[in-house]
């Protein structure tokens, strides 16, 4: 967790990727389907 310099008492979340890209989500879905027996 990073601490915002403007409000040092409150830790802020750094928005790296709110929602995964279509390619990444498609890859995950593919892996999940492969993992199912």
PQR file with spaces between the fields and no chain letter, atoms N, CA, C, O and H, PARSE charges and radii, in Angstrom:
ATOM       1  N    UNK     1       0.841   -1.201    0.000 -0.4000 1.5000
ATOM       2  CA   UNK     1       0.000    0.000    0.000 -0.0000 2.0000
ATOM       3  C    UNK     1       0.875    1.249    0.000  0.5500 1.7000
ATOM       4  O    UNK     1       1.782    1.385    0.821 -0.5500 1.4000
ATOM       5  N    UNK     2       0.598    2.138   -0.909 -0.4000 1.5000
ATOM       6  CA   UNK     2       1.332    3.402   -0.921 -0.0000 2.0000
ATOM       7  C    UNK     2       0.596    4.438   -0.090  0.5500 1.7000
ATOM       8  O    UNK     2      -0.622    4.375    0.077 -0.5500 1.4000
ATOM       9  H    UNK     2      -0.139    2.028   -1.576  0.4000 1.0000
ATOM      10  N    UNK     3       1.355    5.388    0.425 -0.4000 1.5000
ATOM      11  CA   UNK     3       0.742    6.466    1.198 -0.0000 2.0000
ATOM      12  C    UNK     3       0.745    7.732    0.358  0.5500 1.7000
ATOM      13  O    UNK     3       1.784    8.144   -0.158 -0.5500 1.4000
ATOM      14  H    UNK     3       2.344    5.439    0.289  0.4000 1.0000
ATOM      15  N    UNK     4      -0.415    8.339    0.224 -0.4000 1.5000
ATOM      16  CA   UNK     4      -0.515    9.558   -0.572 -0.0000 2.0000
ATOM      17  C    UNK     4       0.204   10.716    0.110  0.5500 1.7000
ATOM      18  O    UNK     4       0.002   10.939    1.304 -0.5500 1.4000
ATOM      19  H    UNK     4      -1.259    8.004    0.643  0.4000 1.0000
ATOM      20  N    UNK     5       1.032   11.452   -0.612 -0.4000 1.5000
ATOM      21  CA   UNK     5       1.762   12.577   -0.013 -0.0000 2.0000
ATOM      22  C    UNK     5       0.816   13.700    0.446  0.5500 1.7000
ATOM      23  O    UNK     5       1.151   14.475    1.342 -0.5500 1.4000
ATOM      24  H    UNK     5       1.196   11.271   -1.581  0.4000 1.0000
ATOM      25  N    UNK     6      -0.357   13.777   -0.173 -0.4000 1.5000
ATOM      26  CA   UNK     6      -1.302   14.833    0.208 -0.0000 2.0000
ATOM      27  C    UNK     6      -1.975   14.506    1.533  0.5500 1.7000
ATOM      28  O    UNK     6      -2.241   15.396    2.341 -0.5500 1.4000
ATOM      29  H    UNK     6      -0.630   13.148   -0.902  0.4000 1.0000
ATOM      30  N    UNK     7      -2.250   13.217    1.748 -0.4000 1.5000
ATOM      31  CA   UNK     7      -2.868   12.817    3.019 -0.0000 2.0000
ATOM      32  C    UNK     7      -2.075   11.646    3.590  0.5500 1.7000
ATOM      33  O    UNK     7      -2.413   10.488    3.343 -0.5500 1.4000
ATOM      34  H    UNK     7      -2.034   12.495    1.092  0.4000 1.0000
ATOM      35  N    UNK     8      -1.014   11.942    4.359 -0.4000 1.5000
ATOM      36  CA   UNK     8      -0.093   10.910    4.832 -0.0000 2.0000
ATOM      37  C    UNK     8      -0.738    9.889    5.776  0.5500 1.7000
ATOM      38  O    UNK     8      -0.208    8.791    5.947 -0.5500 1.4000
ATOM      39  H    UNK     8      -0.740   12.882    4.560  0.4000 1.0000
ATOM      40  N    UNK     9      -1.864   10.236    6.384 -0.4000 1.5000
ATOM      41  CA   UNK     9      -2.495    9.321    7.326 -0.0000 2.0000
ATOM      42  C    UNK     9      -3.343    8.275    6.604  0.5500 1.7000
ATOM      43  O    UNK     9      -3.663    7.227    7.166 -0.5500 1.4000
ATOM      44  H    UNK     9      -2.294   11.128    6.245  0.4000 1.0000
ATOM      45  N    UNK    10      -3.706    8.572    5.344 -0.4000 1.5000
ATOM      46  CA   UNK    10      -4.603    7.661    4.623 -0.0000 2.0000
ATOM      47  C    UNK    10      -3.867    6.944    3.501  0.5500 1.7000
ATOM      48  O    UNK    10      -3.406    7.593    2.562 -0.5500 1.4000
ATOM      49  H    UNK    10      -3.447    9.423    4.887  0.4000 1.0000
ATOM      50  N    UNK    11      -3.746    5.620    3.574 -0.4000 1.5000
ATOM      51  CA   UNK    11      -3.158    4.863    2.468 -0.0000 2.0000
ATOM      52  C    UNK    11      -4.112    4.842    1.272  0.5500 1.7000
ATOM      53  O    UNK    11      -5.327    4.738    1.440 -0.5500 1.4000
ATOM      54  H    UNK    11      -4.121    5.093    4.337  0.4000 1.0000
ATOM      55  N    UNK    12      -3.556    4.942    0.077 -0.4000 1.5000
ATOM      56  CA   UNK    12      -4.406    4.941   -1.110 -0.0000 2.0000
ATOM      57  C    UNK    12      -4.099    3.718   -1.958  0.5500 1.7000
ATOM      58  O    UNK    12      -2.990    3.186   -1.918 -0.5500 1.4000
ATOM      59  H    UNK    12      -2.569    5.026   -0.059  0.4000 1.0000
ATOM      60  N    UNK    13      -5.075    3.283   -2.715 -0.4000 1.5000
ATOM      61  CA   UNK    13      -4.850    2.178   -3.634 -0.0000 2.0000
ATOM      62  C    UNK    13      -4.373    2.740   -4.965  0.5500 1.7000
ATOM      63  O    UNK    13      -4.893    3.742   -5.456 -0.5500 1.4000
ATOM      64  H    UNK    13      -5.976    3.716   -2.747  0.4000 1.0000
ATOM      65  N    UNK    14      -3.376    2.080   -5.539 -0.4000 1.5000
ATOM      66  CA   UNK    14      -2.869    2.525   -6.831 -0.0000 2.0000
ATOM      67  C    UNK    14      -3.597    1.743   -7.922  0.5500 1.7000
ATOM      68  O    UNK    14      -3.430    0.527   -8.019 -0.5500 1.4000
ATOM      69  H    UNK    14      -2.954    1.266   -5.141  0.4000 1.0000
ATOM      70  N    UNK    15      -4.394    2.411   -8.736 -0.4000 1.5000
ATOM      71  CA   UNK    15      -5.150    1.716   -9.775 -0.0000 2.0000
ATOM      72  C    UNK    15      -4.243    1.220  -10.894  0.5500 1.7000
ATOM      73  O    UNK    15      -3.972    1.944  -11.852 -0.5500 1.4000
ATOM      74  H    UNK    15      -4.530    3.399   -8.657  0.4000 1.0000
ATOM      75  N    UNK    16      -3.782   -0.004  -10.768 -0.4000 1.5000
ATOM      76  CA   UNK    16      -2.903   -0.552  -11.801 -0.0000 2.0000
ATOM      77  C    UNK    16      -3.737   -1.018  -12.992  0.5500 1.7000
ATOM      78  O    UNK    16      -3.486   -0.612  -14.127 -0.5500 1.4000
ATOM      79  H    UNK    16      -4.002   -0.592   -9.990  0.4000 1.0000
ATOM      80  N    UNK    17      -4.729   -1.872  -12.731 -0.4000 1.5000
ATOM      81  CA   UNK    17      -5.620   -2.325  -13.789 -0.0000 2.0000
ATOM      82  C    UNK    17      -6.977   -2.680  -13.186  0.5500 1.7000
ATOM      83  O    UNK    17      -7.167   -3.792  -12.692 -0.5500 1.4000
ATOM      84  H    UNK    17      -4.933   -2.202  -11.809  0.4000 1.0000
ATOM      85  N    UNK    18      -7.916   -1.742  -13.225 -0.4000 1.5000
ATOM      86  CA   UNK    18      -9.249   -1.980  -12.655 -0.0000 2.0000
ATOM      87  C    UNK    18      -9.940   -3.188  -13.293  0.5500 1.7000
ATOM      88  O    UNK    18     -10.505   -4.026  -12.589 -0.5500 1.4000
ATOM      89  H    UNK    18      -7.761   -0.840  -13.627  0.4000 1.0000
ATOM      90  N    UNK    19      -9.896   -3.277  -14.617 -0.4000 1.5000
ATOM      91  CA   UNK    19     -10.438   -4.453  -15.287 -0.0000 2.0000
ATOM      92  C    UNK    19      -9.396   -4.964  -16.277  0.5500 1.7000
ATOM      93  O    UNK    19      -8.774   -4.176  -16.990 -0.5500 1.4000
ATOM      94  H    UNK    19      -9.438   -2.597  -15.190  0.4000 1.0000
ATOM      95  N    UNK    20      -9.208   -6.280  -16.322 -0.4000 1.5000
ATOM      96  CA   UNK    20      -8.181   -6.863  -17.187 -0.0000 2.0000
ATOM      97  C    UNK    20      -8.517   -6.667  -18.662  0.5500 1.7000
ATOM      98  O    UNK    20      -9.681   -6.509  -19.031 -0.5500 1.4000
ATOM      99  H    UNK    20      -9.713   -6.920  -15.744  0.4000 1.0000
ATOM     100  N    UNK    21      -7.499   -6.679  -19.483 -0.4000 1.5000
ATOM     101  CA   UNK    21      -7.709   -6.508  -20.909 -0.0000 2.0000
ATOM     102  C    UNK    21      -8.438   -7.724  -21.482  0.5500 1.7000
ATOM     103  O    UNK    21      -8.375   -8.808  -20.902 -0.5500 1.4000
ATOM     104  H    UNK    21      -6.554   -6.807  -19.183  0.4000 1.0000
ATOM     105  N    UNK    22      -9.123   -7.560  -22.605 -0.4000 1.5000
ATOM     106  CA   UNK    22      -9.867   -8.679  -23.202 -0.0000 2.0000
ATOM     107  C    UNK    22      -8.983   -9.892  -23.468  0.5500 1.7000
ATOM     108  O    UNK    22      -9.416  -11.032  -23.306 -0.5500 1.4000
ATOM     109  H    UNK    22      -9.175   -6.680  -23.077  0.4000 1.0000
ATOM     110  N    UNK    23      -7.744   -9.638  -23.877 -0.4000 1.5000
ATOM     111  CA   UNK    23      -6.843  -10.748  -24.169 -0.0000 2.0000
ATOM     112  C    UNK    23      -6.522  -11.529  -22.896  0.5500 1.7000
ATOM     113  O    UNK    23      -6.517  -12.760  -22.896 -0.5500 1.4000
ATOM     114  H    UNK    23      -7.393   -8.712  -24.009  0.4000 1.0000
ATOM     115  N    UNK    24      -6.255  -10.793  -21.807 -0.4000 1.5000
ATOM     116  CA   UNK    24      -5.914  -11.446  -20.545 -0.0000 2.0000
ATOM     117  C    UNK    24      -7.103  -12.232  -20.015  0.5500 1.7000
ATOM     118  O    UNK    24      -6.947  -13.370  -19.571 -0.5500 1.4000
ATOM     119  H    UNK    24      -6.259   -9.793  -21.808  0.4000 1.0000
ATOM     120  N    UNK    25      -8.296  -11.634  -20.058 -0.4000 1.5000
ATOM     121  CA   UNK    25      -9.480  -12.323  -19.547 -0.0000 2.0000
ATOM     122  C    UNK    25      -9.790  -13.554  -20.401  0.5500 1.7000
ATOM     123  O    UNK    25     -10.209  -14.589  -19.885 -0.5500 1.4000
ATOM     124  H    UNK    25      -8.423  -10.710  -20.419  0.4000 1.0000
ATOM     125  N    UNK    26      -9.580  -13.428  -21.706 -0.4000 1.5000
ATOM     126  CA   UNK    26      -9.800  -14.573  -22.593 -0.0000 2.0000
ATOM     127  C    UNK    26      -8.826  -15.696  -22.286  0.5500 1.7000
ATOM     128  O    UNK    26      -9.189  -16.872  -22.298 -0.5500 1.4000
ATOM     129  H    UNK    26      -9.240  -12.586  -22.125  0.4000 1.0000
ATOM     130  N    UNK    27      -7.564  -15.313  -22.005 -0.4000 1.5000
ATOM     131  CA   UNK    27      -6.553  -16.304  -21.659 -0.0000 2.0000
ATOM     132  C    UNK    27      -6.937  -17.015  -20.364  0.5500 1.7000
ATOM     133  O    UNK    27      -6.831  -18.237  -20.263 -0.5500 1.4000
ATOM     134  H    UNK    27      -7.269  -14.358  -21.995  0.4000 1.0000
ATOM     135  N    UNK    28      -7.384  -16.240  -19.375 -0.4000 1.5000
ATOM     136  CA   UNK    28      -7.783  -16.828  -18.095 -0.0000 2.0000
ATOM     137  C    UNK    28      -8.952  -17.781  -18.295  0.5500 1.7000
ATOM     138  O    UNK    28      -8.971  -18.873  -17.728 -0.5500 1.4000
ATOM     139  H    UNK    28      -7.470  -15.247  -19.457  0.4000 1.0000
ATOM     140  N    UNK    29      -9.923  -17.371  -19.098 -0.4000 1.5000
ATOM     141  CA   UNK    29     -11.083  -18.223  -19.345 -0.0000 2.0000
ATOM     142  C    UNK    29     -10.645  -19.530  -20.002  0.5500 1.7000
ATOM     143  O    UNK    29     -11.139  -20.606  -19.665 -0.5500 1.4000
ATOM     144  H    UNK    29      -9.907  -16.483  -19.558  0.4000 1.0000
ATOM     145  N    UNK    30      -9.712  -19.418  -20.944 -0.4000 1.5000
ATOM     146  CA   UNK    30      -9.205  -20.598  -21.634 -0.0000 2.0000
ATOM     147  C    UNK    30      -8.513  -21.543  -20.656  0.5500 1.7000
ATOM     148  O    UNK    30      -8.718  -22.756  -20.701 -0.5500 1.4000
ATOM     149  H    UNK    30      -9.310  -18.544  -21.218  0.4000 1.0000
ATOM     150  N    UNK    31      -7.687  -20.972  -19.767 -0.4000 1.5000
ATOM     151  CA   UNK    31      -6.984  -21.800  -18.779 -0.0000 2.0000
ATOM     152  C    UNK    31      -7.964  -22.465  -17.819  0.5500 1.7000
ATOM     153  O    UNK    31      -7.787  -23.623  -17.440 -0.5500 1.4000
ATOM     154  H    UNK    31      -7.520  -19.987  -19.730  0.4000 1.0000
ATOM     155  N    UNK    32      -8.996  -21.726  -17.430 -0.4000 1.5000
ATOM     156  CA   UNK    32      -9.998  -22.294  -16.509 -0.0000 2.0000
ATOM     157  C    UNK    32     -10.722  -23.462  -17.188  0.5500 1.7000
ATOM     158  O    UNK    32     -10.988  -24.486  -16.559 -0.5500 1.4000
ATOM     159  H    UNK    32      -9.140  -20.785  -17.738  0.4000 1.0000
ATOM     160  N    UNK    33     -11.036  -23.298  -18.471 -0.4000 1.5000
ATOM     161  CA   UNK    33     -11.711  -24.383  -19.187 -0.0000 2.0000
ATOM     162  C    UNK    33     -10.802  -25.598  -19.306  0.5500 1.7000
ATOM     163  O    UNK    33     -11.267  -26.735  -19.224 -0.5500 1.4000
ATOM     164  H    UNK    33     -10.820  -22.466  -18.982  0.4000 1.0000
ATOM     165  N    UNK    34      -9.501  -25.361  -19.499 -0.4000 1.5000
ATOM     166  CA   UNK    34      -8.566  -26.471  -19.591 -0.0000 2.0000
ATOM     167  C    UNK    34      -8.419  -27.172  -18.242  0.5500 1.7000
ATOM     168  O    UNK    34      -8.209  -28.384  -18.185 -0.5500 1.4000
ATOM     169  H    UNK    34      -9.124  -24.437  -19.565  0.4000 1.0000
ATOM     170  N    UNK    35      -8.529  -26.403  -17.158 -0.4000 1.5000
ATOM     171  CA   UNK    35      -8.319  -26.971  -15.828 -0.0000 2.0000
ATOM     172  C    UNK    35      -9.512  -27.807  -15.373  0.5500 1.7000
ATOM     173  O    UNK    35      -9.378  -28.647  -14.483 -0.5500 1.4000
ATOM     174  H    UNK    35      -8.699  -25.418  -17.204  0.4000 1.0000
ATOM     175  N    UNK    36     -10.669  -27.583  -15.973 -0.4000 1.5000
ATOM     176  CA   UNK    36     -11.847  -28.353  -15.567 -0.0000 2.0000
ATOM     177  C    UNK    36     -11.726  -29.797  -16.033  0.5500 1.7000
ATOM     178  O    UNK    36     -11.349  -30.044  -17.178 -0.5500 1.4000
ATOM     179  H    UNK    36     -10.778  -26.901  -16.696  0.4000 1.0000
ATOM     180  N    UNK    37     -12.034  -30.737  -15.178 -0.4000 1.5000
ATOM     181  CA   UNK    37     -11.953  -32.152  -15.545 -0.0000 2.0000
ATOM     182  C    UNK    37     -13.033  -32.539  -16.548  0.5500 1.7000
ATOM     183  O    UNK    37     -13.105  -33.696  -16.962 -0.5500 1.4000
ATOM     184  H    UNK    37     -12.340  -30.536  -14.247  0.4000 1.0000
